[in-house]
């Protein structure tokens, strides 16, 4: 039986970032990850300035920067209605980085971190706790291992094993939507503008700037719509994308491989139970419409590292996370429901709201403060 100060369950984006943020020669840390290092993630992350600052503190930014594209402006519109919301800032609003690049940088740094013990691939099969410690049983190629820990961090995703073993209930909502993700080659520069276009069918198209006049294209919509789009030839798909998005980015030339991800909302009833804390998708899986998921998780990583370094309880640390958690939940779920397109009155009010926000500078400043 081996004892650790902290055991992190899950070695993906959130688990790896947690380990790096907490790494200290005087703290014994273990990471238990069920998957081997052969992940393929086609997503593209829009990271806030705060998230990028954390990655810089983790000494990853020099590796990520050559692959990052700055967002300098945000343009939001609503199909079949006039008006647009344009957000500009004196500094960059964030960066778009391929998920695979972020993952590779995190994993390389994690494997090089001598203060962290890695169990991979290894699966958590039992978790018990008393007042002082957690007792974990993990199964790996080497057999069954018993670990003890003062603190367990659950960063094991939407289908969290830790959450299930602790009997933590969840609120789950199927949005009835799929996210289609691809890359689109442009005929001209995107000028570092990120576009979000809400569609009349309740879906949305995000076009986020990438290097070499490419855009990350994220098209969310009903299952039937996205399934049809996935079945089209590249030429027919481009025609559909151009028709729905318009010509704000000029002519669309080519698209890459199309990937798809189901969209659900999952929220754990408790994020702290005894000596265990849930963060990231294990605690809350959000609709990507407001780009809050990974940004929120990295905020939690930062708060957790600061709190544990000060000797704060998990309950106290979680309390410090609450304002950002509530804001992110409201932004992602609220906007997703707002644009479902089921209300005729709402469909007429939304464009007015977009135009109104564009004209009201103080309100725009509040929006920008949440983005940066």
C-alpha positions as CSV (number, residue, x, y, z in Angstrom):
1,X,0.0,0.0,0.0
2,X,1.4,3.4,-1.0
3,X,0.4,6.7,0.5
4,X,0.1,10.0,-1.3
5,X,-0.9,13.5,-0.2
6,X,-3.0,13.9,-3.4
7,X,-4.3,11.3,-5.9
8,X,-5.7,12.7,-9.1
9,X,-8.1,10.4,-11.0
10,X,-7.9,11.2,-14.7
11,X,-4.9,12.2,-16.6
12,X,-6.4,14.2,-19.5
13,X,-6.5,18.0,-19.9
14,X,-7.8,18.8,-16.4
15,X,-6.0,16.0,-14.5
16,X,-2.7,16.8,-16.1
17,X,-3.0,20.5,-15.5
18,X,-4.0,19.8,-11.9
19,X,-0.9,17.7,-11.4
20,X,1.4,20.3,-12.9
21,X,-0.2,23.2,-10.9
22,X,0.2,21.2,-7.6
23,X,3.6,19.7,-8.3
24,X,5.9,20.3,-5.4
25,X,8.9,18.3,-4.2
26,X,7.4,18.3,-0.7
27,X,4.0,17.0,-1.9
28,X,3.5,13.3,-3.0
29,X,1.1,13.3,-6.0
30,X,-0.2,10.4,-8.0
31,X,-2.2,10.5,-11.3
32,X,-4.4,7.5,-12.1
33,X,-5.4,7.5,-15.8
34,X,-7.5,4.8,-17.4
35,X,-6.4,5.5,-21.0
36,X,-3.1,5.0,-22.8
37,X,-1.4,7.9,-24.6
38,X,-3.1,7.5,-28.0
39,X,-6.0,10.0,-27.7
40,X,-7.1,11.7,-30.9
41,X,-9.0,14.9,-30.2
42,X,-10.2,17.0,-33.2
43,X,-11.6,19.8,-31.1
44,X,-10.2,23.3,-31.2
45,X,-10.3,25.3,-27.9
46,X,-11.0,29.0,-27.6
47,X,-9.0,29.8,-24.5
48,X,-9.5,32.9,-22.5
49,X,-6.7,35.2,-21.6
50,X,-6.9,33.9,-18.0
51,X,-6.6,30.3,-19.1
52,X,-3.6,31.2,-21.3
53,X,-2.0,33.0,-18.3
54,X,-2.3,29.8,-16.2
55,X,-0.7,27.8,-19.0
56,X,2.1,30.3,-19.1
57,X,2.6,29.9,-15.3
58,X,2.8,26.1,-15.9
59,X,5.6,26.9,-18.4
60,X,3.7,25.5,-21.4
61,X,3.0,28.7,-23.3
62,X,6.3,28.8,-25.2
63,X,5.3,25.3,-26.6
64,X,1.7,26.3,-27.3
65,X,2.3,29.8,-28.7
66,X,3.5,28.8,-32.2
67,X,0.2,26.9,-32.6
68,X,-2.1,29.6,-31.1
69,X,-4.1,32.2,-33.0
70,X,-5.2,35.4,-31.3
71,X,-8.9,36.4,-31.1
72,X,-9.0,40.2,-31.3
73,X,-12.7,40.8,-32.1
74,X,-15.9,38.8,-31.6
75,X,-18.9,39.1,-33.9
76,X,-22.2,37.6,-33.0
77,X,-25.3,37.5,-35.3
78,X,-28.7,35.8,-35.6
79,X,-29.8,34.2,-38.9
80,X,-32.6,36.0,-40.8
81,X,-32.5,39.1,-38.6
82,X,-30.7,42.4,-38.7
83,X,-28.1,43.4,-36.2
84,X,-24.9,42.1,-34.8
85,X,-23.0,42.3,-31.6
86,X,-19.3,43.3,-32.0
87,X,-16.9,43.0,-29.1
88,X,-13.5,44.6,-29.3
89,X,-10.8,45.0,-26.7
90,X,-7.6,46.8,-26.2
91,X,-5.9,43.4,-25.8
92,X,-6.4,39.9,-27.2
93,X,-9.7,38.3,-26.0
94,X,-8.0,34.9,-26.0
95,X,-6.5,32.3,-28.4
96,X,-7.6,29.4,-30.4
97,X,-5.5,26.3,-30.1
98,X,-6.0,22.8,-31.4
99,X,-6.9,20.4,-28.5
100,X,-4.3,17.9,-29.7
101,X,-1.5,20.5,-29.3
102,X,-2.7,21.4,-25.7
103,X,-2.9,17.7,-24.8
104,X,0.6,16.9,-26.2
105,X,2.1,19.8,-24.2
106,X,0.4,18.8,-21.0
107,X,1.4,15.1,-21.3
108,X,5.0,15.9,-22.2
109,X,5.3,18.1,-19.1
110,X,3.5,15.6,-16.9
111,X,5.8,12.7,-17.9
112,X,8.8,14.9,-17.2
113,X,7.5,15.9,-13.7
114,X,9.5,13.9,-11.3
115,X,7.3,14.9,-8.3
116,X,4.3,13.0,-9.8
117,X,3.8,9.2,-9.9
118,X,1.9,8.1,-13.0
119,X,-0.3,5.0,-13.0
120,X,-1.3,4.5,-16.7
121,X,-3.2,2.7,-17.9
122,X,-4.9,2.0,-14.6
123,X,-8.5,1.9,-13.6
124,X,-10.1,2.9,-10.3
125,X,-12.3,0.1,-9.1
126,X,-13.0,1.0,-5.5
127,X,-13.0,4.1,-3.3
128,X,-13.6,4.3,0.4
129,X,-12.9,7.1,2.8
130,X,-12.8,7.7,6.5
131,X,-12.4,11.0,8.3
132,X,-8.7,11.3,7.6
133,X,-8.0,9.4,4.3
134,X,-9.2,7.9,1.1
135,X,-8.5,4.3,0.3
136,X,-8.3,3.5,-3.4
137,X,-8.1,0.3,-5.3
138,X,-6.7,0.5,-8.8
139,X,-6.3,-2.2,-11.4
140,X,-3.4,-2.0,-13.9
141,X,-1.3,-4.3,-16.0
142,X,0.8,-4.9,-13.0
143,X,-2.1,-6.2,-11.0
144,X,-4.3,-4.7,-8.2
145,X,-2.8,-1.8,-6.2
146,X,-3.9,-0.2,-3.0
147,X,-3.3,3.5,-2.5
148,X,-4.2,5.9,0.3
149,X,-4.5,9.7,0.0
150,X,-5.3,12.7,2.1
151,X,-7.1,14.3,-0.9
152,X,-8.6,12.9,-4.1
153,X,-9.2,15.1,-7.1
154,X,-11.7,13.7,-9.6
155,X,-10.8,14.9,-13.0
156,X,-12.1,11.8,-14.9
157,X,-14.7,13.4,-17.2
158,X,-18.4,13.3,-17.9
159,X,-18.7,9.6,-17.1
160,X,-16.8,10.0,-13.8
161,X,-15.9,6.8,-12.1
162,X,-15.3,8.7,-8.8
163,X,-18.7,10.3,-9.0
164,X,-20.4,6.9,-9.5
165,X,-18.4,5.2,-6.7
166,X,-19.4,8.0,-4.3
167,X,-23.0,7.8,-5.3
168,X,-23.2,11.4,-6.3
169,X,-26.3,12.1,-8.3
170,X,-26.4,14.3,-11.4
171,X,-28.8,16.5,-13.3
172,X,-28.6,15.5,-16.9
173,X,-30.1,17.2,-20.0
174,X,-29.8,16.0,-23.5
175,X,-29.9,19.1,-25.8
176,X,-30.8,16.9,-28.7
177,X,-27.9,18.4,-30.6
178,X,-24.6,17.3,-32.1
179,X,-21.5,19.4,-32.6
180,X,-19.8,19.0,-35.9
181,X,-16.1,20.1,-35.8
182,X,-13.9,20.7,-38.8
183,X,-11.4,23.2,-40.3
184,X,-12.2,25.5,-43.1
185,X,-9.8,27.1,-45.5
186,X,-10.6,30.7,-46.4
187,X,-9.9,32.7,-49.6
188,X,-8.8,35.7,-47.5
189,X,-7.6,36.5,-44.0
190,X,-10.0,36.1,-41.0
191,X,-8.4,39.3,-39.5
192,X,-8.4,37.5,-36.1
193,X,-12.2,37.9,-35.8
194,X,-14.2,35.1,-34.1
195,X,-17.7,34.7,-35.4
196,X,-20.7,33.1,-33.7
197,X,-23.9,32.9,-35.8
198,X,-27.1,31.6,-34.2
199,X,-29.4,29.7,-36.6
200,X,-33.1,29.7,-36.8
201,X,-33.3,25.9,-36.1
202,X,-31.7,26.4,-32.7
203,X,-28.2,25.6,-33.8
204,X,-25.2,27.8,-34.2
205,X,-22.0,28.1,-36.3
206,X,-18.8,29.3,-34.7
207,X,-15.9,30.2,-37.0
208,X,-12.8,30.8,-35.0
209,X,-9.4,32.0,-36.4
210,X,-6.6,29.6,-37.0
211,X,-3.2,29.9,-38.5
212,X,-2.7,30.2,-42.3
213,X,-6.1,31.7,-43.1
214,X,-8.0,28.7,-41.7
215,X,-11.0,28.7,-39.3
216,X,-12.1,26.2,-36.8
217,X,-15.7,25.5,-37.7
218,X,-18.0,24.3,-35.0
219,X,-21.6,23.7,-36.2
220,X,-24.1,22.6,-33.6
221,X,-27.6,21.6,-34.4
222,X,-30.3,19.0,-34.2
223,X,-29.3,15.3,-34.7
224,X,-31.0,15.1,-38.1
225,X,-29.5,18.3,-39.4
226,X,-25.9,17.4,-38.4
227,X,-26.3,13.8,-39.5
228,X,-27.2,15.1,-43.0
229,X,-24.2,17.5,-43.0
230,X,-21.9,14.6,-42.1
231,X,-23.1,12.6,-45.0
232,X,-22.5,15.3,-47.6
233,X,-19.5,15.5,-49.9
234,X,-17.0,18.2,-49.1
235,X,-18.2,20.3,-51.9
236,X,-21.9,20.1,-50.9
237,X,-20.9,20.7,-47.2
238,X,-19.1,23.9,-48.1
239,X,-22.1,25.0,-50.1
240,X,-24.3,24.5,-47.0
241,X,-21.9,26.2,-44.7
242,X,-21.6,29.2,-47.0
243,X,-25.4,29.4,-47.3
244,X,-26.0,29.3,-43.5
245,X,-23.0,31.4,-42.4
246,X,-22.9,33.9,-45.2
247,X,-19.9,35.8,-46.7
248,X,-18.5,37.6,-43.6
249,X,-15.3,35.6,-44.1
250,X,-15.4,35.7,-47.9
251,X,-15.5,32.6,-50.0
252,X,-15.0,29.3,-48.2
253,X,-12.6,27.0,-50.2
254,X,-12.0,23.7,-48.5
255,X,-12.9,21.7,-45.3
256,X,-11.0,19.1,-43.5
257,X,-12.2,15.9,-41.9
258,X,-15.5,16.3,-40.1
259,X,-15.9,15.0,-36.6
260,X,-18.9,15.0,-34.3
261,X,-19.7,15.1,-30.6
262,X,-23.0,14.7,-28.8
263,X,-24.0,17.7,-26.6
264,X,-25.3,17.1,-23.1
265,X,-25.5,19.0,-19.9
266,X,-24.4,17.1,-16.8
267,X,-24.2,18.7,-13.3
268,X,-23.2,16.9,-10.1
269,X,-25.4,17.5,-7.1
270,X,-22.2,17.6,-4.9
271,X,-18.7,18.5,-6.0
272,X,-17.1,17.9,-2.6
273,X,-17.7,14.8,-0.6
274,X,-15.4,14.2,2.4
275,X,-11.8,14.2,1.1
276,X,-12.8,14.2,-2.5
277,X,-13.4,17.1,-4.9
278,X,-14.8,16.9,-8.5
279,X,-13.6,19.4,-11.1
280,X,-14.0,19.9,-14.8
281,X,-16.4,17.6,-16.7
282,X,-16.7,15.3,-13.7
283,X,-18.5,18.1,-11.9
284,X,-20.2,19.9,-14.8
285,X,-20.3,19.1,-18.5
286,X,-21.4,22.2,-20.4
287,X,-22.8,23.1,-23.9
288,X,-19.9,24.5,-25.9
289,X,-21.9,27.5,-27.2
290,X,-20.2,29.9,-24.8
291,X,-16.7,28.3,-24.9
292,X,-16.8,27.9,-21.1
293,X,-15.9,24.2,-20.5
294,X,-12.1,24.0,-20.4
295,X,-11.8,27.7,-19.4
296,X,-13.9,26.9,-16.3
297,X,-11.9,23.8,-15.6
298,X,-8.6,25.6,-15.7
299,X,-10.0,28.3,-13.4
300,X,-10.9,25.5,-10.9
301,X,-7.4,24.0,-11.3
302,X,-5.9,27.4,-10.4
303,X,-8.3,27.9,-7.4
304,X,-7.6,24.4,-6.2
305,X,-3.8,24.8,-6.4
306,X,-4.0,28.1,-4.5
307,X,-6.3,26.8,-1.8
308,X,-4.4,23.6,-1.1
309,X,-1.1,25.5,-0.9
310,X,-2.7,27.6,1.9
311,X,-4.1,24.6,3.7
312,X,-7.7,25.4,3.0
313,X,-10.4,22.8,3.2
314,X,-12.0,21.4,0.0
315,X,-15.3,23.0,1.0
316,X,-13.7,26.4,1.3
317,X,-11.8,26.0,-2.0
318,X,-15.0,25.0,-3.7
319,X,-16.8,28.0,-2.3
320,X,-14.2,30.3,-4.0
321,X,-14.9,28.6,-7.3
322,X,-18.7,29.2,-7.1
323,X,-19.0,32.7,-8.7
324,X,-17.2,31.5,-11.8
325,X,-19.0,28.2,-11.9
326,X,-22.4,29.9,-11.6
327,X,-21.5,32.4,-14.3
328,X,-20.3,29.7,-16.7
329,X,-23.3,27.5,-16.2
330,X,-25.6,30.5,-16.7
331,X,-23.8,31.5,-19.9
332,X,-23.6,28.1,-21.5
333,X,-27.0,26.6,-20.6
334,X,-28.8,29.9,-20.7
335,X,-27.7,30.8,-24.2
336,X,-28.3,27.2,-25.4
337,X,-31.9,27.4,-24.2
338,X,-32.3,31.0,-25.4
339,X,-31.6,30.1,-29.0
340,X,-33.7,27.0,-29.2
341,X,-35.8,28.9,-31.7
342,X,-39.1,27.7,-30.2
343,X,-40.6,31.1,-29.4
344,X,-41.8,33.4,-32.2
345,X,-41.7,36.4,-29.8
346,X,-38.2,35.5,-28.7
347,X,-37.0,35.2,-32.2
348,X,-38.0,38.9,-32.8
349,X,-36.6,40.1,-29.5
350,X,-33.2,38.5,-29.8
351,X,-31.9,40.6,-32.7
352,X,-33.1,43.7,-30.8
353,X,-31.1,42.5,-27.8
354,X,-28.0,42.0,-30.0
355,X,-28.3,45.5,-31.5
356,X,-29.0,46.9,-28.1
357,X,-25.9,45.3,-26.6
358,X,-23.8,46.6,-29.5
359,X,-25.0,50.2,-28.7
360,X,-24.6,50.1,-24.9
361,X,-20.9,50.5,-24.2
362,X,-21.0,49.8,-20.4
363,X,-22.8,46.5,-20.9
364,X,-20.3,45.5,-23.5
365,X,-17.6,46.2,-21.0
366,X,-19.2,43.8,-18.6
367,X,-19.3,41.1,-21.3
368,X,-15.7,41.7,-22.2
369,X,-14.6,41.5,-18.5
370,X,-16.2,38.0,-18.4
371,X,-14.4,37.0,-21.6
372,X,-10.9,38.1,-20.7
